[in-house]
Amino acid sequence: MSPLVTPRDAVAAVRSKIEQKWAEAVCAELGVGDRVVFSVRLRPGLRTGKAVEQLGHTTWHGWHMQWRDFSSQLPAGVEVVRTAVTIRGVAGDFPAVLNADLDGAATLITDTDNDAEPPTVEIGRARALASTMRSAGATLTPATLRAVYGLPTNDVDVLINAVTWLRQHPDAGNWTLRQLPVPGMHTKWLDTHGALLRDVAGRDVRNEVRPRLTVMHLTYVDPHHAGSGRRRHDAWTTGDVHDIAYQPRVVLVVENRDSRLWFPPVSDTIVVEGGGKAAAALLANVPWIRSANHVVYWGDIDADGYAILNHFRATLAVPAPDGAPAKHVTSILMEATDLHHYSLHGVNHDKAGRPIKPSRELLPHLTESETVAYATIATAGPTPFRRIEQEAIPLTHAVTQLLRILKGRGSDPWHPRPSS
């Protein structure tokens, strides 16, 4: 391969370097970091007349003529640096390095290659964003500038508003995460952009706000309790003085309201409505869940259901902040055999009629059989279906599975307690 870089190859190299270093160059213009020069070596390793003779004078001359013609039409901010080479006793200056500043580099790739796509970065917009961030007091680095550049315009506006608001409010402890009165910020904006706001604001408002209390809905399914005539459905809130009706030996976490409301009787058991992906955070530190003999999870057979199980299991696998011990989480009706047994209820579209998408998320806390089922429904390749909703499975089957698992673990939850 020839060590000589043609003008066309040099322009392609400059394009690549802009993609890699545009943020550093824009930040440097505002005094953040060193000035960036986009440089391409035009004859790497070729410095002597002997090397030219080995390459061939015809090749060398043709390359030199290309650069002579090309150099005559370079835009402002771009230059070709020449260095001396002595060939057969005659010294001459020949192209060695192409150097360009940011504007020159952008103009070069736009003006010299009409067939190529324009740069993916709009330098004017990048500069405007950097200036706006600096004016708002946001932390400006190449990394934060790249991240902000990738946001839609409305999210950029919210981000800048949030930075400004945080500067005006050194203490955010009077609001929950969803109550922050930042102009344009919807209640779930920080779920997606909280880390970026932390990076540009220099503080993590997610750790400053007033925590939301854990509120869960539950159903008492112990037959002895049901016979007492007391309430069957209840709610429990972190820090409240309200106590649950009885300490369960078994806690079954389900994802859907109907499955909780109508779950059949099982002794010493409470059925908890999990609350979707927030289940792990909401339930993991509830004392009476941690102290139960058995914690069991039952969710939809779909990518989200397995992700919730994975997160819930991982969270309970470590001790709680109050010192409560780690707790093993078992699942029911979420193994590979269940996938096939209830395949008649499999669907490929969500409630809005949209195709359910595959998932690339790795879930290391699933069992082998759960992993097989997850891989089957979440694959990017062909699959018969991507979801079996929990409500489609008879509750009597769930009871059977629950009792089977608990019996195998040496518990006896179906044996009624003696009447008091």
Disulfide bonds with the S-S distance in Angstrom:
none
